[in-house]
Amino acid sequence: MEATEQLTVVCRKAAPEDVETLYELIKGYAEQGIMLPRTRETLLRQIDTFVVAEIGDKVVGCGSLLRLGQDLVEIRSLGMSQEYRGLKIGNKLVDFLVEQAREQQIPKIMALTYAVNFFLRNGFTVVEKEIFPEKVWKDCVNCPKQHACDEIAVLKMLNE
């Protein structure tokens, strides 16, 4: 890819035809142990929670916004194609997901992450993960790292 090439990144809600691309993106991160794997069936069942980033007609990134409670959502499955890193695609995805949370009038967004500095640059703060019992009881109980979790919890409060 040429450095002078102008790339336009467009974020949109995911559709059922995006499942295979989502599966492959997430699988790459899961194989590195930095994201929980998702089956194609789970992705299809939860497709309405996913968004994708596209350059042209190519999906180059994804993320999901999962409701954990009345006032809390989680950003998860946030990633992008290796060859498109450094283009601020993650920032655009987070902005898009934050806007979705605002539209749903959900005041708190959390994530569990290894990319702490990325989230700090996007307006999140580091918090203790124990303040999210909704997350612990929904996902952490089934995670292989449950008793030795090394992810960092981050939180963003949306101002009305």
C-alpha positions in Angstrom: 0.0 0.0 0.0 1.4 3.4 -1.0 1.9 5.9 1.8 0.4 8.6 -0.4 -2.7 6.6 -1.1 -5.7 8.3 0.5 -7.8 5.7 2.4 -11.3 6.4 3.6 -12.5 4.2 6.5 -16.2 3.8 6.9 -17.8 2.2 9.9 -21.2 0.5 9.7 -23.3 -2.1 11.5 -22.3 -5.7 10.6 -24.5 -7.9 8.5 -24.8 -11.6 8.3 -22.6 -11.7 5.2 -19.8 -10.3 7.4 -19.7 -13.4 9.6 -16.8 -15.2 7.9 -14.6 -12.1 7.9 -15.4 -11.4 11.6 -14.6 -15.0 12.4 -11.2 -14.8 10.7 -10.3 -11.4 12.3 -11.2 -12.6 15.8 -9.6 -16.0 15.2 -6.2 -14.3 14.6 -6.4 -12.5 17.9 -7.7 -15.6 19.7 -4.8 -17.7 18.5 -2.5 -15.1 20.1 -4.4 -15.4 23.4 -5.5 -11.8 23.4 -9.2 -12.2 22.5 -11.8 -14.8 23.3 -12.6 -17.0 20.3 -16.1 -16.8 18.8 -17.8 -19.5 16.7 -19.5 -18.6 13.4 -22.8 -19.6 15.0 -22.2 -17.2 17.9 -21.2 -14.4 15.6 -24.3 -14.9 13.5 -26.5 -15.0 16.6 -24.9 -11.8 17.9 -24.4 -10.0 14.6 -26.6 -7.1 15.7 -24.0 -6.2 18.4 -21.1 -6.0 15.8 -19.8 -3.2 13.7 -17.2 -3.3 11.0 -14.7 -0.8 9.4 -14.4 -0.9 5.7 -11.9 0.5 3.2 -13.6 0.4 -0.1 -15.5 -2.9 0.0 -13.0 -4.7 2.2 -13.8 -5.2 5.9 -10.6 -4.3 7.7 -11.7 -4.1 11.4 -14.5 -5.0 13.8 -15.8 -4.5 17.2 -18.9 -5.3 19.3 -21.0 -3.6 21.9 -22.5 -6.0 24.4 -25.1 -4.8 26.9 -24.1 -6.0 30.4 -26.8 -4.1 32.4 -29.2 -1.2 32.3 -26.4 1.4 32.4 -23.3 -0.5 31.2 -22.1 -1.9 27.8 -18.8 -3.6 27.0 -16.6 -3.0 23.9 -15.3 -6.4 22.9 -13.9 -8.2 19.9 -12.1 -5.0 18.8 -9.5 -5.7 16.2 -8.3 -5.0 12.7 -6.5 -6.7 9.8 -2.7 -6.7 10.5 -1.9 -4.8 7.2 -4.1 -1.9 8.2 -2.7 -1.2 11.7 -1.6 2.3 12.4 -4.4 3.9 10.3 -6.6 4.9 13.3 -9.2 2.3 12.4 -9.5 1.3 16.1 -10.2 4.9 17.1 -12.9 5.1 14.4 -14.5 1.8 15.6 -14.4 3.0 19.3 -16.0 6.4 18.2 -18.7 4.5 16.4 -19.4 2.2 19.3 -19.5 5.1 21.8 -22.0 6.8 19.5 -24.2 3.7 19.6 -24.0 3.6 23.4 -25.1 7.3 23.4 -28.0 6.6 21.1 -29.1 3.8 23.5 -28.6 6.2 26.4 -26.2 3.9 28.2 -23.8 6.1 30.3 -20.9 3.7 31.0 -18.7 1.8 28.5 -16.1 -0.7 29.8 -13.6 -3.0 28.2 -11.1 -5.6 29.4 -7.9 -5.1 27.4 -4.2 -5.5 27.0 -4.1 -2.3 24.9 -4.5 0.0 27.8 -2.7 3.0 26.2 -5.0 2.8 23.2 -8.1 3.0 25.4 -6.5 5.8 27.5 -6.0 7.8 24.3 -9.7 7.3 23.6 -10.9 8.8 26.8 -11.1 5.7 29.1 -9.6 5.4 32.5 -8.2 2.3 34.3 -10.5 0.8 37.0 -10.7 -2.3 39.1 -12.4 -5.1 37.1 -14.2 -6.1 40.3 -16.5 -3.1 39.9 -18.2 -5.0 37.0 -20.0 -8.0 38.5 -22.1 -8.0 35.4 -19.1 -8.9 33.3 -17.6 -11.3 35.8 -20.8 -13.4 36.0 -21.5 -13.2 32.2 -18.2 -14.1 30.7 -15.4 -14.4 33.2 -16.8 -17.6 34.7 -16.3 -19.4 31.4 -12.9 -17.9 30.6 -9.8 -20.2 30.8 -7.9 -17.3 32.4 -10.6 -16.8 35.1 -8.3 -17.3 38.1 -5.3 -15.6 36.5 -6.8 -12.8 34.5 -4.2 -10.4 33.3 -6.4 -8.1 31.3 -6.9 -4.5 32.5 -10.4 -3.0 33.0 -11.1 0.4 31.5 -14.1 2.6 31.7 -15.5 5.6 29.9 -18.4 7.7 31.3 -20.5 9.3 28.7 -21.6 12.8 29.6 -25.1 13.7 28.7 
